[in-house]
Amino acid sequence: MGADVDKRKYDQKLRSRQKFRAGVWAVVAAIRISNMEEQWRNVRRIGDELHMLRSSSRQSKPRTMVRVREV
């Protein structure tokens, strides 16, 4: 069971242009990851602030229960 991998394909050395492209893609990926991390941090901060506001509003004024009468 399983798949056989052609190891000759991975044993070949990269040419200079291929090395350059691989390096460029690595830099692009690092920049994208950094940007997404910053966006995630901002969204999380907003979520934490909303959670704090919601919890503080619940503590300051208790909820009133509404009674429903059957007719």
One Martini backbone bead per residue (centre of mass of N, CA, C, O) as a GRO file, in nm:
protein
   71
    1MET     BB    1   0.101   0.032   0.013
    2GLY     BB    2   0.096   0.327  -0.151
    3ALA     BB    3   0.347   0.550  -0.270
    4ASP     BB    4   0.568   0.614  -0.527
    5VAL     BB    5   0.866   0.796  -0.539
    6ASP     BB    6   1.052   0.998  -0.743
    7LYS     BB    7   1.377   1.068  -0.645
    8ARG     BB    8   1.511   1.206  -0.892
    9LYS     BB    9   1.351   1.474  -0.875
   10TYR     BB   10   1.488   1.550  -0.576
   11ASP     BB   11   1.808   1.522  -0.652
   12GLN     BB   12   1.810   1.767  -0.803
   13LYS     BB   13   1.948   2.053  -0.889
   14LEU     BB   14   1.920   2.382  -0.877
   15ARG     BB   15   1.891   2.645  -1.048
   16SER     BB   16   1.937   2.974  -1.026
   17ARG     BB   17   1.646   3.058  -1.098
   18GLN     BB   18   1.507   2.861  -0.900
   19LYS     BB   19   1.635   2.975  -0.646
   20PHE     BB   20   1.525   3.260  -0.674
   21ARG     BB   21   1.224   3.187  -0.674
   22ALA     BB   22   1.222   3.045  -0.401
   23GLY     BB   23   1.312   3.295  -0.242
   24VAL     BB   24   1.080   3.482  -0.321
   25TRP     BB   25   0.848   3.299  -0.214
   26ALA     BB   26   0.947   3.305   0.079
   27VAL     BB   27   0.917   3.609   0.121
   28VAL     BB   28   0.618   3.634   0.047
   29ALA     BB   29   0.517   3.440   0.265
   30ALA     BB   30   0.626   3.599   0.509
   31ILE     BB   31   0.463   3.856   0.456
   32ARG     BB   32   0.182   3.731   0.464
   33ILE     BB   33   0.199   3.618   0.748
   34SER     BB   34   0.249   3.886   0.889
   35ASN     BB   35  -0.014   4.026   0.797
   36MET     BB   36  -0.214   3.814   0.911
   37GLU     BB   37  -0.122   3.843   1.203
   38GLU     BB   38  -0.199   4.141   1.235
   39GLN     BB   39  -0.498   4.108   1.167
   40TRP     BB   40  -0.561   3.904   1.390
   41ARG     BB   41  -0.480   4.085   1.627
   42ASN     BB   42  -0.693   4.307   1.571
   43VAL     BB   43  -0.946   4.127   1.586
   44ARG     BB   44  -0.894   4.022   1.870
   45ARG     BB   45  -0.898   4.294   2.013
   46ILE     BB   46  -1.188   4.364   1.939
   47GLY     BB   47  -1.316   4.113   2.069
   48ASP     BB   48  -1.218   4.172   2.357
   49GLU     BB   49  -1.360   4.445   2.385
   50LEU     BB   50  -1.648   4.339   2.341
   51HIS     BB   51  -1.643   4.141   2.577
   52MET     BB   52  -1.597   4.353   2.798
   53LEU     BB   53  -1.849   4.523   2.739
   54ARG     BB   54  -2.056   4.298   2.780
   55SER     BB   55  -1.975   4.223   3.074
   56SER     BB   56  -2.014   4.511   3.194
   57SER     BB   57  -2.317   4.544   3.116
   58ARG     BB   58  -2.419   4.301   3.282
   59GLN     BB   59  -2.321   4.408   3.566
   60SER     BB   60  -2.467   4.689   3.578
   61LYS     BB   61  -2.735   4.554   3.437
   62PRO     BB   62  -2.987   4.376   3.492
   63ARG     BB   63  -3.196   4.151   3.384
   64THR     BB   64  -3.521   4.132   3.275
   65MET     BB   65  -3.805   3.960   3.317
   66VAL     BB   66  -4.042   3.815   3.103
   67ARG     BB   67  -4.384   3.775   3.111
   68VAL     BB   68  -4.605   3.529   2.989
   69ARG     BB   69  -4.935   3.526   2.889
   70GLU     BB   70  -5.197   3.325   2.874
   71VAL     BB   71  -5.509   3.304   2.674
   0.00000   0.00000   0.00000
